[in-house]
Amino acid sequence: MQIAAGEPTDACPLSLSESRKLTLQKEEDTIEFIIQDHGQGFDLNAVYSLKGSEKGLGLAGMKERTLLSGGSFAIESTQGIGTTIRASWPVSV
């Protein structure tokens, strides 16, 4: 839940969206945490090409925590439409 705790200010500080939708759902063999906004979106390639302190820690920190805990992490963003961030983990039955 460390990912959810830091999300509102860390993950999408430039989204310019007044609201975000956070969803936690369980599928058959996965738990998925989804963050969606309808803000300005951003160019993923431009963000990934930033160096050092320009990059910030929000998305990088979320990705690192997800991967270190055995999960997978994905970002979809379209300029003018918004951003969806997905973190998911396998669930053993």
N, C-alpha and C positions, 0 to 999 in steps of 0.2 A: 504494500500500500504506500510505500515511500514514493512511488511514481505518481500516484494520485495526489499525495499531499503537496508536492511541489508544482504540480501541473499548472494551476491557474495563473501563476505569474511567470514561471520559468519556461514552459514549453512554447507558448505562442505570444510573446510579449508585444509583437508588432501586428497582431492580427486585426486590430481595430474593430473587433466584434464585441458587441455588448453582452453576448451570452455564449456559453459553450455547453454542449451536451456531453455528459460523461455517462458511459454505459458499461456495466460489468455483467457479462453473460456467460453461462456455461453451456457448451455444446456437449456432444457425446463424450469426447475425450480431450476437450480443451476448455480453458477459461480464457476469456478475451476481455481486455479493457480497451475501450474505444473513446477517443476524445474527438469531437467534431465541432467546428465552428463555421460560420458563414461570413468570415471576415474577408480581408483583401487577398489572402493566399500569398504564396511566394514561390520564387523559382528555386527548386531544390538544388539544381546544379550550382547556382550562385552561392547558396548557403554552404554547400559542401566544399566549395573552393576557397572559402574564407580561411585565413590563417590565424593561429594563436588566439589572442583575446578578442579579435573581431567576431569569432565564431560563437562565443558565449558557452554556457554550460547546460542550458535547459534541455535541448533535444539530445545533445551528446550524453548528458547524465542519465536521461530517461532510457536511452538505447543501451548504455553500459549496464545499468541496473537490471534491465530486462534480460540481456544476454547472460550476465553473470548468474542470474537466478534460473537459467535453463530455458528461457523463453525466446520468442522471435519478435522482431520489431519492424514496423513498416510505416512510412509516411507517404500520404498522397496529398498534393497541394496543387491547386490551379489558381493562377492569378485572377482576381476578380470574383472568384467563386467560394473559396475557403479551403480548409485543411482538415484531413482526417488522419489521426495517429492511432495505430493499432499495436497493442502489446498482447501477446498470447503465450500461454504456458500449457504444456501437456498435463493431463490429469490421469493418474493411475487409478483404476477402478478397484 
